[in-house]
């Protein structure tokens, strides 16, 4: 929520205020004159002429060679500007050649836009050509340009009166070159005899050739400044001076994220006739000069403030806020009014004005109240670069007021939304270097001091009265100075519902089981310039269940939002930081039992080079609080240091979270010893292995013990209780106890019926039981939920759905589902498994070999079950398969033997070797890997009842 600067565009010149009446009265006269000139085109009462190129121009009468290859869809082959100051009226000749390299750019290339101001400028069109296959197609007189008054800035409350000549060129094709030549003559009389302008060499698309040429009499003192690496040819002949600049292959301007306002990335040509900033000051001071007595109404308003006996600081804030609030922002930027402010009396009377009108009124009123105040020109576009630029009126696009109050200098902006607070806590902005009118020190730096600080402070208090109850969250968000202004403006501009969502939705994303408690509470302490926003939530299942405990976590999202990472580390612009902003986020927990905390670590609170983050915490019985504070140490990161900043910031962001847990049950020493015996017996069999079967069975056995106690505790509700039943169902299913597994998973579904994971588990368990039709019904019912599942669950759904179809005698339908599963597989083992089952569904090795070989050839050499596929396709023998399944890890060996013997049995079935198939299925069962569906399928193939495995740890805690 960064502050939005509201600016007025001082430099957009338009019709004079009185000129609108003259313009309306003269439209018929213009039309009559045009009728006698065959080359004059009239549209909507405005006029342009078709004329030859002016004599001062050195034309380029050829198309510029196109690039052999381009990364862009469009290229400016030529951008040319030629300017003549030889006559009283300046002339600006523009010549462009543009081409499209793809159809995406055809719309842009085929449109002509020329903007001018008919109050003091005339448009002459010279040529519109299309070059195709080396030949020119002249469209100059075939395409009529419509002259339209397009108030592009009316939504910004600025009325300019500019006219745009618009033309749509027919039949433009990729690789065509569109050429445009025109001249705009005239200049705004407000600038008098001083010429100054800025020309950007870079465009949003690449520029193949750029040319700038300027002619002026040697009696005029014209200065120019060029970008680094750009040179000019200067010549003088017969009293005429010439500047000629050419540049090739200019890269497009790319707007990079978080670029500071003071950074000027574009190549800029500066032209100015001013000798010094003092001359610019004299010109501007003449426009802002006002020495007349105040009108009666204005004097009465000033007297009201004087009668209140306020201090200068109090008066300044009162007057500033009144001008911001009571004088509506609206600019009539026409003719001289583009830079000449209305008198304070006029602005006060009509109750509207633009930045210069409001600034002059504010300065005049403050001066009348005995406060030293001066109108000041600022540049939102050039900012600090003004100091390095040529003295010129062209650099400024905004007006503010310098006020000296009780010995301190303040920069007041009358166009901002109403500002609240005292002068000591008012919000201010960085305008870079500004020109203070009628001041001994003309250019002054408005950068904010290091001591100036805005604050965002978020405090989240979470209370959980009991395990079965809902938690409450109260989030209090406070902001001061610029931060408060941003929230205040947001509150005023957004509808209530949208404002509520802005704060509630962030919390709802963090706590998906939460619901809001009405609207957010908005409180505005205008005296201290502090805005407070309070959001209340009720949260079901705040904590997430894990065996033996309830766990929670929070992450300092507000702090993290100010520790931003660049979108791209390959950049040329500095990366801006909010140096004058401090962000503080606090979490407070109140639980029925004291939580176990794994708090954020903040590198001993040592300041970093770019950002500094500190943490403080406090623990009392059943309560815990953590506070994180972030502050930028610099205003920007140099582009060449962006990798250092990124590394530092990533470390900080990793430290902005905290996890906590609450034990569900207590265990005495006998319980712990029993658990140790369970683990010891597994280690005795599996050799301390934590991989494969050992890890799964340890986890299953502990889950059966711990989760059963958690379920019986009565402390779990809703989705957490459902999760516990699911974990226990999984442990039972791994042991082969499908009856108990189905019982538990159906309990989970009752508690959380919308969870597709539970329905998928039930269907898989039915498949393993041989209840194929019931499994098919449930898999089919899951299809609508498939898009919401993870990729691995989508693969599992289609894989086991296909197995159900195959086992129920529908091989063709099964094969189609296996194909889908192959496409969904997110790892080589899963992909190969689906391909193996599709091979089985084919009915014979000959029918399935080609498809399986195709998948096999794309798989890594050492991935299991590659050996199974190699055996099925005849690349290795059954004995070689068993040899490859061997492993030194007993758990891995059991797994791979179980699969190898099962698929060997299926192979023997496909090749009509029933006795060998029966033997292979028996060896599969002998491995005892009840966790695998292959074990279940082998049991069903042999017609044997399912057996429940007795693990090494069973019997404890029963």
Secondary structure, DSSP 8 states (H G I E B T S, - for coil): ---------TT-----TTHHHHHHHHHHHHHHHHHT-TTEEEETTEEEEE----TT-----S-----SS-SSSEEEEEEEEEEE-SSSS-EEEEEEEEEESSGGGHHHHTEEEEEE-TTT-EEEEEEEEEEETTEEEE-TTTS--EEEE--TTGGGTEE---EEEEEE-SS--TT-EEEEEEEEE---GGGTT--EEEEE---SSEEEEEEEEEEEETTS--EEE--TT--EEEEEETTEEEEEEEEEEE------TT--TT---S-EEEEE--SSHHHHHHHHHHHH---S---HHHHHHHHHHHHTT--HHHHHHHHHHHHHHHSEE-EE--GGGGTS---HHHHHHHTEE-HHHHHHHHHHHHHHTT-EEEEEEE-TTTGGGGGGS-S-STT--EEEEEEEETTEEEEE-TTSS---S-GGG-------EEEETT-SS-EEE----TT--EEEEEEEEEEE-SSSS-EEEEEEEEEEHHHHHHHHHHHHHS-HHHHHHHHHHHHHHH-TTEEE-SS-EEEEETTTTEEEEEEEEEETT-SEEETTEEEEEEE-HHHHHHS---S-SS-SS-EE--TTEEEEEEEEEE-SS--EEE----GGG---SSEEEEEEEEEETTEEEEEEEEEESSSEE-GGGHHHHHHHHHHHHHTSEEEEEEESS---HHHHHHHHHHHHHHHHHHTT--SHHHHHHHHHHHHHHHHHHHHHHT---HHHHHHHHHHHHHHHHHHT-HHHHHHHHHHHHHH-TT-HHHHHHHHHHHHHHT-HHHHHHHHHHHGGGGGGS-HHHHHHHHHHHHHHHHHTT-HHHHHHHHHHHHHH-SSHHHHHHHHHHHHHHTSSHHHHHHHHHHHHHTS-TT-TTHHHHHHHTTSS-HHHHHHHH--SSHHHHHHHHHHHHHHHHHHHHHTT-HHHHHHHHHHHHHT--TTSHHHHHHHHHHT--------TTTTTT-
